[in-house]
Amino acid sequence: RPYKGTNKRQKFEYQCNNCKKWFPDKQINVDHILPAGELNKASDLPGFVERLFVEESGLQVLCNNCHAAKTEQERKKSRLSR
């Protein structure tokens, strides 16, 4: 949405899809809803590329804190499934 605060350089603010708070562009990340995964070996490449390039509906806006928490949770889940 258009930013209406006092910072004249900021044009827009974005709502985190998780916590629902509003943030300037430097405090948000565009996140893959379904993780792209990791590249640990050459055979991971085709699936990784398929998950990396998604339609807009496969992405979400997350604030830095929510993105870090989601990423950590995904990494823990990945480590447990090995």
C-alpha positions as semicolon CSV with decimal commas, in nm:
position;residue;x (nm);y (nm);z (nm)
1;R;0,000;0,000;0,000
2;P;0,118;0,359;-0,039
3;Y;0,320;0,479;0,260
4;K;0,169;0,776;0,446
5;G;0,434;0,832;0,714
6;T;0,694;1,104;0,752
7;N;0,981;0,940;0,556
8;K;0,959;1,116;0,219
9;R;1,189;0,862;0,051
10;Q;0,961;0,567;0,128
11;K;0,685;0,519;-0,129
12;F;0,527;0,188;-0,021
13;E;0,497;-0,047;0,273
14;Y;0,429;-0,421;0,266
15;Q;0,227;-0,650;0,492
16;C;0,394;-0,964;0,625
17;N;0,189;-1,269;0,531
18;N;0,265;-1,427;0,870
19;C;0,250;-1,162;1,145
20;K;0,030;-0,921;0,940
21;K;0,235;-0,613;1,042
22;W;0,339;-0,349;0,786
23;F;0,706;-0,291;0,691
24;P;0,919;-0,079;0,453
25;D;1,080;-0,261;0,160
26;K;1,417;-0,300;0,335
27;Q;1,256;-0,505;0,612
28;I;1,074;-0,762;0,399
29;N;1,166;-1,069;0,193
30;V;0,991;-1,237;-0,096
31;D;0,965;-1,599;0,018
32;H;0,885;-1,924;-0,163
33;I;0,575;-2,072;0,001
34;L;0,710;-2,420;-0,083
35;P;1,086;-2,416;-0,014
36;A;1,316;-2,437;-0,316
37;G;1,536;-2,671;-0,115
38;E;1,911;-2,711;-0,107
39;L;2,174;-2,794;-0,363
40;N;2,386;-3,063;-0,200
41;K;2,462;-3,269;-0,508
42;A;2,425;-3,242;-0,886
43;S;2,112;-3,458;-0,890
44;D;1,934;-3,194;-0,674
45;L;1,956;-2,936;-0,955
46;P;1,647;-3,023;-1,169
47;G;1,406;-3,026;-0,873
48;F;1,565;-2,716;-0,725
49;V;1,524;-2,518;-1,048
50;E;1,163;-2,634;-1,084
51;R;1,080;-2,516;-0,730
52;L;1,284;-2,195;-0,763
53;F;1,103;-2,052;-1,066
54;V;0,739;-2,031;-0,961
55;E;0,437;-1,822;-1,047
56;E;0,352;-1,521;-0,832
57;S;0,101;-1,736;-0,640
58;G;0,394;-1,947;-0,514
59;L;0,553;-1,649;-0,339
60;Q;0,469;-1,450;-0,027
61;V;0,596;-1,140;0,153
62;L;0,750;-1,204;0,495
63;C;0,918;-0,958;0,732
64;N;1,282;-1,027;0,816
65;N;1,197;-1,190;1,151
66;C;0,924;-1,419;1,015
67;H;1,143;-1,513;0,717
68;A;1,436;-1,602;0,944
69;A;1,209;-1,816;1,165
70;K;1,059;-1,996;0,863
71;T;1,402;-2,058;0,712
72;E;1,535;-2,200;1,040
73;Q;1,231;-2,428;1,072
74;E;1,283;-2,553;0,714
75;R;1,652;-2,620;0,781
76;K;1,572;-2,817;1,097
77;K;1,313;-3,020;0,907
78;S;1,564;-3,084;0,627
79;R;1,829;-3,202;0,876
80;L;1,582;-3,441;1,042
81;S;1,476;-3,596;0,711
82;R;1,833;-3,690;0,610
